[in-house]
Amino acid sequence: MRVEYEFIHLEDSDLYRDDAAHALAAVFDLGVNVAGLSGQYVADLFIVSGLAVQFERCNPVYVAGKSGAELLRHMDSEIETLLDDKVPYRLSRTSDYWVGWNVAWYQLSSGRTYKSIFEVLPYDRIKSMYYPLHEADERKFIGVCESVMAQASVASNLKRIRVAAGFSQAQLSEASGVGLRSIQMYEQRQKDINKAQGSTLLRLARALHCSMEDVMEL
């Protein structure tokens, strides 16, 4: 089934679109490749610090008025110790830079919050799209992300059956012996339940009083 998506025309979007994309790209590039932080940690910090909201509003004070290093320090003053006194000018465009640039474009075109984007598309999953999308137009990345987001809005079979059975994720984990994090990742489709070990599927099915096929995505 073909799904049609409606986006804000990028040429009509906020004046600071490219500024926001460059700023977020610099945040991830410096955070990962200079400060030595994980991409997901930087993404989480970007959200909890409130900086993500400022980017969603395209507040020029942040998206156009500060360098990547200044934004990182704004997110967490302790990052100061992880950055060199004089952050080197980086000519290369790393895969982390690509992540920041494209996520900013996607957020502005879709109107989704950064929090909702990273909940469905963790940093490493976005980074895994670098090949082959790094040479494609930003619209290609946007289309792929929107397809993933649309799929995530439909409850997985595991979640649907779990909810119908009256289990919380933690209760299902205890009843089945399957790790809580694994259950969360299966339900969010961050892990393919169809590739789970037979023993895992059997334990989930027994706890939910259904067949193994019922919890798979067939």
Secondary structure by P-SEA (a helix, b strand, c coil): cbbbbbcccccccccaaaaaaaaaaaaaaaacccccccaaaaaaaaaaaaaaaaaaaccccccccccaaaaaaaacccccccccccccccccccaaaaaaaaaaaaaaaccccaaaaaacccaaaaaaaccccccccaaaaaaaaaaaaaaaacccaaaaaaaaacccaaaaaaaccccaaaaaaaaacccccccccaaaaaaaaaaacccccccccc
